[in-house]
Amino acid sequence: MTGGELLPATAWEQAAIIGIFIVFAIFVFGWLAKSRKEDRQFQAEESNKWQTFIGSLDDKWRAFNKEQREENNCAMADVNASLSNLTNVTGDLARSVEEMRVDIKEHDKQAKEILDLVKKPAAKPRAKRSDPAAE
C-alpha cells in the first residue's frame, strides 16, 4: 500500500462529495423547516377550531343555565307562595282549635252545672221516730 491509496479521492472528488453532503443537509434542514411551518399552521387551525367549539359549548351552557335559573326562580316563588299559604292556613287552624277548646270548656262547665241541678242530693228518708206509746 502506498500513501495514495490511503486517501479516498482527489481534492476535486472530495469537494464534490462535500458539495453533495451540503446540498443534502440543506435539503434536510429545508424539509424540517417546511414541516415545522406546516405543523404550526396545522396547530393554529386546530386551535382555532377548538376555541370555536369550546366557545359554542360555553354559549350553550350559558343559555341552559339562564333557562334553569329562571325556572328555579319561578319554582322558588311558587314554593314561597305555598309556604305563605300554609302558614296562614296553619295559623287559622290553630285559632280554630283554640276556639274549639274554649267552646268545649264552656260546654263542659254548662254540662256540670246542669248535672249539679239534676243531681240534687236525694232527700234522706226521715228516720222514723220511735213512739214510746206505740211500743
C-alpha positions as CSV (number, residue, x, y, z in Angstrom):
1,M,0.0,0.0,0.0
2,T,1.2,3.3,-0.9
3,G,0.2,6.6,0.7
4,G,-2.0,7.4,-2.3
5,E,-4.3,4.5,-1.6
6,L,-5.0,5.7,1.8
7,L,-6.5,8.9,0.5
8,P,-10.1,8.3,-0.6
9,A,-10.1,10.6,-3.5
10,T,-8.5,13.6,-5.0
11,A,-9.4,17.1,-3.9
12,W,-12.0,17.6,-6.6
13,E,-13.7,14.3,-5.8
14,Q,-13.7,15.3,-2.1
15,A,-15.1,18.7,-3.0
16,A,-17.9,17.0,-5.0
17,I,-18.7,14.7,-2.1
18,I,-18.7,17.6,0.4
19,G,-21.0,19.6,-2.0
20,I,-23.4,16.7,-2.3
21,F,-23.4,16.4,1.5
22,I,-24.0,20.2,1.9
23,V,-26.9,20.0,-0.6
24,F,-28.3,17.1,1.2
25,A,-28.0,18.9,4.6
26,I,-29.7,22.0,3.1
27,F,-32.4,19.8,1.7
28,V,-33.0,18.1,5.1
29,F,-33.0,21.4,7.0
30,G,-35.3,22.9,4.5
31,W,-37.7,20.0,4.7
32,L,-37.6,20.2,8.5
33,A,-38.3,23.9,8.4
34,K,-41.2,23.4,6.0
35,S,-42.5,20.6,8.1
36,R,-42.4,22.7,11.3
37,K,-44.2,25.6,9.4
38,E,-46.9,23.2,8.3
39,D,-47.2,21.8,11.9
40,R,-47.5,25.3,13.3
41,Q,-50.2,26.1,10.7
42,F,-52.0,22.9,11.5
43,Q,-51.8,23.6,15.2
44,A,-53.1,27.1,14.7
45,E,-56.0,25.9,12.6
46,E,-56.8,23.1,15.1
47,S,-56.5,25.6,18.0
48,N,-59.0,28.0,16.2
49,K,-61.4,25.1,15.6
50,W,-61.1,24.0,19.2
51,Q,-61.6,27.6,20.5
52,T,-64.7,27.9,18.3
53,F,-66.0,24.5,19.5
54,I,-65.4,25.4,23.2
55,G,-67.0,28.9,22.7
56,S,-70.1,27.3,21.2
57,L,-70.4,24.8,24.1
58,D,-69.8,27.7,26.6
59,D,-72.6,29.7,24.9
60,K,-75.0,26.7,25.0
61,W,-74.2,26.1,28.7
62,R,-74.8,29.8,29.5
63,A,-78.2,29.7,27.7
64,F,-79.1,26.5,29.6
65,N,-78.0,27.9,32.9
66,K,-80.0,31.1,32.3
67,E,-83.2,29.0,31.5
68,Q,-82.6,26.8,34.6
69,R,-82.1,29.9,36.8
70,E,-85.4,31.4,35.5
71,E,-87.2,28.1,36.1
72,N,-85.7,27.8,39.5
73,N,-86.7,31.4,40.4
74,C,-90.3,30.7,39.3
75,A,-90.3,27.5,41.3
76,M,-89.0,29.2,44.4
77,A,-91.6,31.9,44.0
78,D,-94.3,29.2,43.9
79,V,-92.7,27.5,46.9
80,N,-92.7,30.8,48.8
81,A,-96.3,31.4,48.0
82,S,-97.2,27.9,49.1
83,L,-95.3,28.3,52.3
84,S,-97.1,31.6,53.0
85,N,-100.5,29.9,52.3
86,L,-99.5,27.0,54.5
87,T,-98.5,29.4,57.3
88,N,-101.8,31.2,57.0
89,V,-103.9,28.0,57.0
90,T,-101.9,26.6,59.9
91,G,-102.5,29.8,61.9
92,D,-106.2,29.7,61.1
93,L,-106.3,26.0,62.1
94,A,-104.6,26.8,65.4
95,R,-107.1,29.6,66.1
96,S,-110.0,27.3,65.3
97,V,-108.6,24.6,67.6
98,E,-108.2,27.2,70.4
99,E,-111.8,28.4,69.9
100,M,-113.0,24.8,70.0
101,R,-111.1,24.2,73.2
102,V,-112.8,27.3,74.7
103,D,-116.2,26.1,73.4
104,I,-115.6,22.6,74.9
105,K,-114.6,24.1,78.2
106,E,-117.7,26.2,78.3
107,H,-119.8,23.3,77.3
108,D,-118.3,21.1,80.0
109,K,-118.9,23.8,82.6
110,Q,-122.5,24.1,81.4
111,A,-123.0,20.4,81.5
112,K,-121.6,20.2,85.0
113,E,-124.0,22.9,86.1
114,I,-126.9,21.1,84.6
115,L,-125.7,17.8,86.2
116,D,-125.5,19.5,89.5
117,L,-129.0,20.8,89.1
118,V,-130.4,17.5,88.1
119,K,-128.5,15.6,90.7
120,K,-129.8,17.2,93.8
121,P,-129.0,15.3,96.8
122,A,-131.7,12.8,97.3
123,A,-133.7,13.6,100.3
124,K,-132.8,11.3,103.1
125,P,-135.7,9.3,104.3
126,R,-136.7,10.6,107.6
127,A,-135.9,8.4,110.4
128,K,-139.0,7.0,112.0
129,R,-139.3,8.2,115.4
130,S,-139.9,5.7,117.8
131,D,-143.0,6.4,119.7
132,P,-142.8,5.1,123.2
133,A,-146.6,4.8,123.4
134,A,-146.6,2.6,120.4
135,E,-144.4,0.2,122.0
